[in-house]
Each structure stands twice: as C-alpha cells, then as structure tokens.
Amino acid sequence: MADNKYDNSGALWKREPRETDKAGVKYPHYQGNVTIGGVKKNLAAWLNTEKKENQPDISLKISEIQEKADKAPF
C-alpha cells in the first residue's frame, strides 16, 4: 500500500550547472519530485527571465522517472 501522506505534493531545488551540460541547451532552473495519485514523478521548472506581456512567470514540466543508465543489471 502506498504512503499517501505526501500525495499531490512536491518539492523543487535549485539546479546547479554540471560539467556534463551541453552548450546551447536550456536546462531547468529548478528540479525535484512530485507525487500524484501515489506515483512519484520528476518535476522541472523554468523561470521566465525575459518576461514579455501575457507570458507566465514560471513554466513546469512533469515527467516519468527514468532509471539511470549506469546501473548494471548484475
């Protein structure tokens, strides 16, 4: 049975640049997790630093959690 204590909630942390970041790619300003309906998912947020009229201040994206490729099966 899933723990519903944190259902429909999430948290974001400021993302620090990494050595593996590619030039020209727009990475999220914040990353974290959100639990929706008992399922944990990734959460990313971009701040709109070049705000124009009728644009959001923050854009969010929810995606499935991906297994890391460096995990060996044995």
N, C-alpha and C positions, 0 to 999 in steps of 0.2 A: 504494500500500500504506500502511495506517495505521501510525502510530508507536505501538507497544504498550508503550513504556517507562512510561507513566503510566496504563495501562489499569486499571480497577477502583480508581481513587483519585480524590480530590478535595480541594478547599480551600475554606474559608469565611473571610469577612472581616466585621467588624462593620459593620452598615449604619448610616449617619448619616442623620438626618432630612433631608428635601428640601423645598424650597418648594412643590413640586407635590403633596405628600402631602395626602390628604383627611382631614378631621376625622372621627373615629369608626372609621376603617379600621385594622385590626390588621396592620401591616407586619412582616415577619420581622426578628428581631434580628440575624441573620447571613445573608449571601448569598454565593454562589460558584458554582463549576462542579465537575462530576464527570464522569469518562469511564468509561462502562460498555460493554463489548464493542466498543470502538473508536469509540463515539458519544458526543460531548460533549453534556451536558445541564446545565440550571440546577439549583442546589441551594439551598434556603432552610431556615433553622432558626429555631424559636421556643423561647425559654427559658420554662419554666413558673415564673413568679414568684409565683403564687398556689397553690403545691403543696398538694394535698389527698391523703389516703390513696389508694393504688392509681392514681396518675396518673404519667405519665412526666415526667422532668426536662427532656427536650428532644424536640420533635417536628420531623420532617424532611419535606420535600416535594421530589420530583424531577419536573421538567417539561421539555418540549421547549424549545429555544432559539428565541425569536421574533425575526424580523427587525424592526429599528426602523422605525417608520412614517415617520420624517423622511428616509429615504434616497430620493432621487429616482432614477427609472429611467434618466435621461439628464442 
